[in-house]
């Protein structure tokens, strides 16, 4: 299977990187390494996660983030990478705008 990280998810990763890099120099890089590792694991585990907002949701191992993705034939489409500490209403609006 191939993984495609959509522009919306790349923007989410950029926001997360900036947040953690402001907390401590180098932490943003660790954040990206961790999230990309989680995303890479989808090659093995895609489809084994629960669905939320009509998308599969992978919970990150090291950060309070969720990776929302869809399966289309041999393609894993990562649609969003969202901070779980956000207001659930914000998450709902964000996910509904992806449709």
N, C-alpha and C positions, 0 to 999 in steps of 0.2 A: 504494500500500500504506500501511496505517496501522501505527504502532508503539505497542505497549502495554508499558509497563515495569511488571512485576509487583511486588507488595509485597516479595517476597524480594530482588529486584534493587535496589529503592529502599533497603532496609536495608543492602545491601552498599555502595551508593554513600555512604550516610551514614557508615558505618564508615571508608571510604577518605578521605572529606572530613575527618573528625575526626583521623585519623592525620596527614595532610599539613598540616593547619592547626596541629597541635602542633609540627611541624617548623619552620614559618615562617608567620607571619601572611600571608594572601593565597594561599598555596600550595594550600590546600584549595579555594578558588574556582577556581584554575587547573585543578586536578584535575577538578572537576565540569565545567567548560567543555570540557576535552579529551575526557572520557568521553562527554558528551552529543553532542559533535561526531562521535565515532566511532559512536555509536548512530544518529545522524541519517543517517550514510552508508549504513545498512542499507536505506534506501529505494531506493538504486541498486544495492547489491551483495548483498542478502540471498540466501542460498543458494549463494554462491560460495565459502564458507569450508569448511574441513574439519570433520568431525563428531567429537565427543568426548563420551562419556557419553550418546550418543543425541541430542545437541543440536549445532547449528552453533556454532562458536567463532570469534569475531572478536578478533584481538589488537590492543590499543590501540597507537596510534602513539607516545605520549609517556610512558606509565606502564606498569609491568610488570603489567598487568591484562588479563583476558580477559572478553569479553562472550559469555555463552552464551544462545542464542535458538532459538526454534522458528518454523516457518512453518505457518500455518493459514489456508488460502484467501487472503484479501487482508489478513491480519493477521500482523505480526511480533511475537512475544511474547518480550520480553527476560526471561529467567528468573533469571539470576544475573550478577553482575559481581564476579569474584574475583581476588584478589591472587595472581599466579603465583609469588611467593616463598614461599608457604605450603607446608607438607608435602603432597606428593601424596596421601597417605592422607587428610588432612583434606579436600582438594578432592574426592576420590572419595566420601567420606561425605556431604559437602554436596550434591553432584550427585545421589547416589542418593536422598537425602531429598526431592528435588524431584518425584520421580515419583509 
